[in-house]
Amino acid sequence: MDQRRIILLGALLLTMLAAAFYWYGESDIHAVNANNQALKRLAPEAIVQDFRQTVFNKLGIRQYRMEADTAIYYSLKSTAEMTSPTIAFFKKFDTDIIDWTATAHTGVVRDNGDTLVLSGAVNISKPLANRDTLTFNTESLLIRPNEEIAKTDEPVTITQSPHTTKANGLLIDIRAGKVKLLSQVRSQYVPATL
């Protein structure tokens, strides 16, 4: 009888041990699968080197071109992260001429392409009729390409050689060619020498 109890107790312990190992192994598999699913959702869907995209308006006329060294698209967030992005807006009536250009260290496209946020050494330039260039420098810029507006609340330095203007905040109506400086505007005008 004692021997039977020992055998039954041993069998019961082995069954419990086997069940524990099975449960532990299954939970690890589920945990690994859950982690893999989470990583897949966070992983980029596409990575594009030398990214180039030209966007046309409803009439089929070139509106703007976007370029980047690298564009990484995340479908879960519906965003694209770009390195060294450039966005160039074409003139309204002559789409062979670029009217405004903005560059930066990094950029993020979101809202199905309706918003572009540029960060790090942002440079906006507009060629002028006298072969000079109007240049804006800031640290971040929000661009709404389809609305053709750009804005920032950051400090901005505007240069049109040899003149300099500094301000806090900026609003550019790209299509109309209008620039509004938001606050604390300070200018330095250098008169031409005779």
Secondary structure, DSSP 8 states (H G I E B T S, - for coil): -HHHHHHHHHHHHHHHHHHHHHHHHHHHHHHHHHHHHHHHHHS-SEEEEEEEEEEE-TTS-EEEEEEEEEEEEETTTTEEEEES-EEEEE-SS-TTSEEEEEE-SEEEEETTTTEEEEEEEEEEEEE-TTS-EEEEEEEEEEEETTTTEEEEEEEEEEEETTEEEEEEEEEEETTTTEEEEEEEEEEE------
